[in-house]
């Protein structure tokens, strides 16, 4: 059996990896930390650095001495090594490209656009907030977030299965569900708009036994 450790910061992308590990039916150890003042505690970051990630960020995975960072890279690594049936990243070229597209869009499109809005709120000077310029900037940036979710909603409407690519969980769901759920929960650029198919898909993900096991093992919450 592999010796796998997942460094898991509360309310973080690490849940993607936990759910994937449950889908792969792999045993793993969780090194867990709550946030302090919204961020990872210094001691936890230092432990991750010692495990081989110089940035001290979660998720970090250590698999039999191999340290893997970044949730997308971890996803491709675990699927490449342990998914012998190619269930989570299919071999079929058409399905494979769809899954890989969502793996990368989860960060490079969805969280990129939404976290920009969050950072504006956190770091804008008070004069920018007081003048109304911050609200104008955030509203402009929100167009990207709304477009992203319109795209996701449209793809779910066209799809024939319950999940992003077909009728079973793939790595696309493991990566994208956290992004979508986090953005909707925090209302980051959504402008109060609703996407029924997206919300239905998130509930379908939450209802899987592997999701429930990952929550139970890690204590994940948003």
N, C-alpha and C positions, 0 to 999 in steps of 0.2 A: 504493500500500500504506500502511496506517496505521502511524504511529510510536508503538508501545506499549512502555511500560516498567513492569515489575512489581517492586515492592520486596518482597523475599522473605526473611523471617526463618525460619531453620531451625525445624522442628517447629512450624509455625504454620498458621493458617487460610489462609495464602497458597497452600497447595497446592490448595485448592478452585479458586482463580482460574487457576492453572497448568493444571489438568486441563481446565477450561472453555475456556481459550484453545486448547488442543490439539484439543478437540472442534470448535471453530469454525475450525480450520485457519488460525489467525492467527499471523503471525510476531511475536515479542516479545523484548525485551531483559530480562534478569534482573539486577537489582541485589541481590546476595545477601549475607547475613551469617549466620555462626554465632552462637549465643547465648554470652553471657559470664555465668557465675554464674546461668544459667537465664533471663536476660533479654536484650533487645536492647542492644547496645553503645551508649553515648552518641553516638558519631560517626554510627552508622547511623540512630539516631532523629533526629539533627539533619539528616541528608540528606533524610529523609522530610519533616521540617517544611519544609525549603526547597523541596521538591517540591509543597507545598501542603496537607499534612495537619498541623494544629497539634498533634495528639496524638503524632505520631511513631510511629504504629502500622503494623504489617504485617498484612494486605496493604494496600498503596496502589498504585493504578494511575494512570498518566499516559498519556492517549491524545490525541495531537496537541494537547498543551497543556491538556487538560481533566483535572483531578485528581479521582479518585473514591476514596472511602474506604468501609470496611465491606464485608465479603465478600458479604453479601446484596445490597447496593446495586450493587456491582460486577457481580454475576451478572445482575441485572435490566438494568443499563445495557448490558452487552456483548450480551446476547441481544436486547434491543430494537434495538440498532444494527446488529448483524452477522448475526443468525440469521434471514435472509430467508425460510427455509422453515418457520420456527416449529417446528423439531424439538425444541429444548431446553426451550422454554416453549410448549406447543401452543396453538393458537387454540381448539380444541374446549373449550367451557366446563367440561365435567366433568373432562377431563384437566388443563386449565389450573389449576383450583382445587386439584387434588391436588398438582401440582408446586409451586405457590405455598405451599401448606400446609407441605410438607416444607422448602422454602427457609427459611421463618420458624421452623419448629419446631426446625431444626438449632441455632439460637442460643437462641431465646426459651423453649424447653422443655428440650432435651437438655443443652446446655452450661450453661445457667443452673443447672439442678439439680445437675449433677455438679461444676462448678467451685466451687459453694458449699462442698462437702465438702472440696475441695482447699484452699480458703482457710482453712477451720477448722483444718486441719492446720498450715498455714504460720503463722497469726497468733494462734492460741490461746495464752494465757499458760501457763507450765509448771505452775502450780497447777491449771489446768483439765485439763491432760493427766494430771497425777499423781493427781488425784481420781477419774478415770474419767468425769468429766462430758463430756469431749470425745468419748469412744467412744459414750456414750449419745446425744449430739447427732448424731453422724455416722450412727449406726444409724437414728435417726428420719428424717434427711434422705434416707437411702438409699432409703426407700420410694418417693420420687418417681422416682428413677433406675430402679428395678426396674419401676415402672409404665410408664415411658416405653419401656423396651425390650420389655416385654410387648406394648405397643401396636404397636411396629415389627415385632415377630415375627409378630403376628396379621395385620397388613396384608400382609406378605410371603407368608404362608401363603395368604391369600385371592387374591393377585394371580395373573394368568395369564401374566405375563412373567418374564423373568430379572431385571429391574430394578424400581425402585420404582413406576414408572408405565409399564408396557408392556414391550416386548421390546428396547428400545434405551435407551441412556443419555439422561437428561434432566438439566436443571439440579437436579432433586431429588437425584439421585445425587451430583452434583458437590458439593453442599452437605452432604448428610447423611452421606456416607461418612466424611469426616474426623471429624465429631462421634462417630459410632459407634465408629470404629476407635480414636480417641484415648481415649475413655472405657473401652473394653474393655482396651486396652493398659495403661492406668494403674490399672485396677481401681477406678475412682472411684465408689463406691456400688453396685457390682454384687453385693455380698454373695456372691461366688463362684458366682453363677448363670450358666448357659450358655443361649444362644439360637441354636440350630442354623441356622435360616433366615437370621438376621442374619449369622452367620459365613460362610455360603455366599454370600450376596449380596456381602459385602465381597471375598471371593475372586474373584467374577465381575467386580467393578469392577477389581480389581488386574490381572486377566488381559486387560483391553482394551489395545489398542495405544496409545491416547491416554494412558491412565494411565502406561504404561511410558515413553512419550516425555516426559511431564511429570516423572517421577522422574529420568530421565536428564538432562534439561535443568537441573533445579533442585537435584539432589542431596538431595531430600527424604527424611527419615527420621523415625520416631517415637522 
